[in-house]
Structures are given as C-alpha cells and as structure tokens.
Amino acid sequence: RPVVALESTIITHGMPYPDNGAMAANVEKIISDNGAVPATIAVVAGRIKIGLSDGERESLAMTGDAMKLSRADLGFAVAEARTGGTTVAATMIAAHMAGIKVFATGGIGGVHKGAEKSFDISADLDELARTPVIVVSAGAKAILDIEKTLEMLETRGVPVVGHGCETMPAFWSRHSPFRAPLTLQGPEDIAHFYRTRQALGLGGGILIANPVPEDQEIPASEMDGYIQAAQRAAASLGVTGKAVTPFLLSKILELTGGRSLKTNIALVENNARLAARIAKAL
C-alpha cells in the first residue's frame, strides 16, 4: 500500500501542547483521506516505532523531556531506552529501514545564518544525499540561510524540485529570492523522476519544495522582521546547537501573535496531501 512517513520532532519540539497533538492527528487523517497510510515515526522507550497508535501519539505530544533525535543520537536513544522525536534525518533513516519511500514534513534543517563562524549545519542535508527517500517540505525553514542551504544540497548532489513553482518557497512564505533548481508539476512527474534516479543507480533522496497555500502564507517581507528579532534574542541569550531551531520557532510564534503556528500547520497539511498523492503514484 502507499505509505507516507511523518516525523515527530514537530510534535516534541516544534509546537506547544495541545496544538501539536491535534496537528499530528489531523495530518494523519489527511493522508488517510487521500488514499495512503500514515506512519508517524518516533522512538518510544528505546523502540523505533513506524506508525503510532492514537494513545502513543498523544502521549508523545505531552512528553516534556523527549530527546531531539538525528543520526548521531538515534542509536543512543535505542540503546538507553529513551523516548525522542525524530528529525528529518532520523525519520528518513527509519523510513528507509521500513521500505517507505515518501516522507512529509514542514521544513528541512539546513545551513544556519552565521554558519561560517558557528559551523551550525543540519545533518538533514547529508541524510538527503545518502538516503533514498522523497522528502516533501515547504523548503528549508526560513530562519536558515536558504542560499547556502541550496548551495550545499547542490554540492551533495541532492535534486531540489519546486512543485509547480520556479521560485523556492521559504516555509511560512510562498517566495524567496532564490530560484528552484528544478521544477515538476505533479505527483506522477515526481514519482517518475524518483524511479528514473533509482534505475540509474543514483543514490540519495529528493527534496520537494511545496509552497504553502496562498491564503495561509505570511509574506516574506513581513516575516523577515520577526526572524531577525528572534535571532537577536537567541544571540543575546547564548542559545546554540540543537536548541536554536526550537527557540527561534517559539520566539517567532510569540512575535506573530500565533499566526506563524497557523501557517506552520497549514503547510504541513499541504505537504501531507502532496506526499500521499506521490506515494499513490509510486
């Protein structure tokens, strides 16, 4: 059957409770309604779970001390019987273990602004180069350096495909100043491209950049001010490493009076619909 993987750091670290639990349940329903099987991935008490029950998903949404798991920590959480939300990288690994080819998320991690000094670059980019999963996103999170993220993906041989758009979306916004390297119009085209890459023996995944619906976006010109204010706050408090993204998302939620959360939920739902259609096409 067509299956769509879903990550769980958006539940554990991306949104406050109870919005996170409601969002996760609704995204699973959207995938089911579009003819595919949702598989939310997480580590629960040391077990990699490919698909959560309603009770497990709600329990995860309420967990206050869940780890944020990428490739580096996934084995640790299993070895130490810990509970954690899987990032894009860890979700791709677990999905591939289970033979799942399509994964829907909000936005991928990437190169943080100031990375030339901090070297803060998400493991998501290396995972995309390594693991053959289609990742449907609204582009890189807008708090990142999108230009450097695109450069790094190109260096690693990762195809970045704009779904029906020639401009890269910027998470909460439909447009960024940067062109999408490739463009495809529909789920059947994306599935055909994936199969062609597999037949040619080209390893690694594909990043699909799917713009948020127009009536749900916050324009980039408006978001820039919120993002800069949040980054100044992070710098003044000395926030570093894995704590940066959750801090910035929380601060932006506060600065936008909750609008960023509504847009975040809308773009995840939009990505889930497209991912279900790609899974069916495959």
N, C-alpha and C positions, 0 to 999 in steps of 0.2 A: 504494500500500500504506500501511497505518497506520505512521507513523514517530514515534518518541519521541526528542527531543534530550536529551542529557546534558551537564552542564557538566564542566569539567576542573580548576577550582581545588581541588575536593575531592581530586583526585589530587595536584596540585602543592603545595598549601598546607594541605590540610585534615587529612591523615592521614600518619603515618610509613610509610616503605617497610619491609617488603613488604606491609603491610596495605592500602595504597592501591591497589596493582596488583591484589591478589586481590579487593578490594571492587569495583573497576571492572569486572573481567571477570565477576564474578558478577551484577552489576546488569544488564549487557548480556544475560547468559543468561536472567535472569528476564523481561526484556522480550520476548526471542525466544520463550520458553516460553509467554508469554501472547499470542502471535499478532501481535506488532508487530515493527518493525525498529528496533534501537537505533542511534543516531547520536551518539557521543561527539564533542564539538566542542572543538577546540583550535587554536592557531596553532603550526605546526611549521616552523622555519626560514623564517618570513615568509609561509607559505601557510596560509590559513584552511582547515582540514580539517573536513568534515562527515562524521564517521564515521572511526574509526581502525582500522587493522589491529591484530592481536594484538601484533605487534612494535612498532608505533608507540606503542600504549597502554602497554606495559611499559617502553619507553624513556622515555616521559614520566614514568612513576612513579619512575624512577631519576634524573631530571634535578634537580640541586641548585640551579641558578641560573635556573629558569624565572621569567618575569615573571608578575605577577598582573594580568590584563587586564580592564579595564572599558571603557566607551565612550570615555573620554579617551585610553587607550593602545592601543586596538585597531589604529588606523591606523599608529601609530608602530611597533608590532611587525611589521606587514606591510612598511612602508617600509624598516625596518632589518634585515630578515631575521632577526628574533628568534624565540625559542620561548617560549610562555607558556600558562598555564591561563586559560580564560575564566570570568569570574564570571557570576552570574545575568544581569546586564545585557548583557555581551558575547555570552553564549550566546543570549539572546533575539534580539539583532541578527542573528547569523549564522543562527540557525534560520529567522527570518523571510525572510532573503535566499534561503534554500533552499526556502521554502514549507512549512516544518514548523510545525504549529500547537500541538503539545503538548510540554512540557518537564518533566522530572522532576529535582528537586534535593533537597538535605537541608533547609536553611532559607534564607530570603532574608536579605539585609542590610537594615538599617533605620536607625532613629534610635538612636545610641549614648547611653548614660546620661551625663548632663552635657553634652549637645549644645547646651544653651542658652548654654554658655560656649565649647565647642570647635567648634561647628558641624559635628560629625562625623556626617554623614548619608549613607547609602549611595546611590550612583547607581542601585541596583536599583529604588528607588521611582519615580523619574522614568521609568525604562525601562518599568515596568509601566503607567504612564499613557500611554505613547507607542506601544508595540509590541504588535500583536495576537497574543499567544501565551498559551496556558493554562499557568500555572506551578504544578505540583503540588509542595507543600512540607509540612513539618511545622510551618508557621507561621514567624514570624521567629525567628532564633536567640535563645535565652533569655538570652544575655549582653547583649541590647539592651533598650531601653526599649519594651516591647511596646505600652503605652498610647499613647505619642507616635507610634509607627510606624503604628498603626491610624488615628490622627487624620490623619496626613499622607497616607495612602492614600485616606481619605475625601475630603480636600481636593482630591486629584488625580483623583477620580472613578474609582478602581480598585475593582471589586467584590471583596470578600473573602468567600469561601464556605467555611463549615465543612462538610467531607464527613461527613455522618452525625453531626454534633455541633453543639451550640449554644454551646459554650464554646471559645474559641481555645486550641489546643494551644500548648505552649511548648517545642518542639524535643524535648529529652530527656524531657519530661513531657507527659502527656495533657491536663492542665488548667492554665489560667492564671486570674487573677481577672477576665478580660475576656470579654465575650460575642462570639461570632462575628457579624458584621453580617448575614450571610445564611447559610442552611443548605440544602443539597441532599443527597439520599440516595444517588444512584447515578451511575455514569458516563454513562448515557444522558441523565439530567437535566442534567448539566454540559455535555454536547455540545449539547443543545437550547438551553440558555442562551447558549452561545457563538454558535451560529448565529443566534439571535434578535438578539443585540447587533450582529452583522455586518450583518444585514438592516436594522437601524435606523440604520446608519451611525455607531454609537458606537465611536470609536477606542479603542485601548489593549488591554491584556491583562486576564486574570482571575487572581486568586490563589486557589488551592485550599489550604485548611488541613486536612491529613490527619493525625490523631493517630497517634503511634507505637503499635504493638500493646501491649496492657495488660501482657502478661507480659515485655515488654522495657523498660518505662519506668523511669526514676528519678524518684520523686515530686518535685514542685516544692519541697516543704518541705525536702527533703534537698539538692536542687541549689542552693538559694539560698545556703547557706553556702559551697559550693565556688565559686560565681560571685563572691561578694563577696570571698573570699580572693584569687582570680585577679585581680580588678580592682584590689585594693590593691597587688598585686605589680606590675601594669602601671604604675600611677601612680608607685610608688616608683622604677621603672626608667626613667620618662620615655618609655614606648612610646606612639607616636602614629600617626595616619593608617592606611595600609593594613596596617601591621604589627600593629595592635591585635587584630583577629579571630584571625589565626593564633597569636599569643602566648597569648591567652585560652584558645583551644581546646587548645593544648599544655599549658598550666598545669592546666586542668581535668582533662585526661587523667591527668596526674601525681597530682593530688589525689584522684581517684576510683579510683586503682589500676587503670586500664584500663577500668573499667565504662562510662565515657562513650563510648569508642570503639565498644564492642559495641552500645550503644544507637544511636549515630550510624549504624552500618552497618545495623541493623535498620530504622530509619526511612527510610533511603534506599531499601532494598529494598521496603519497603511502599509508598513513593511511586511507585517504578518499576512495580509491579503495577497500581496505580490508573491511572497515566498510559497504560499500554498498553491498558487497557480503555476509557479515554476516546478514545484515538486510533482504536481499532476502532469505537467508537460514531459517531465523526465520519465 
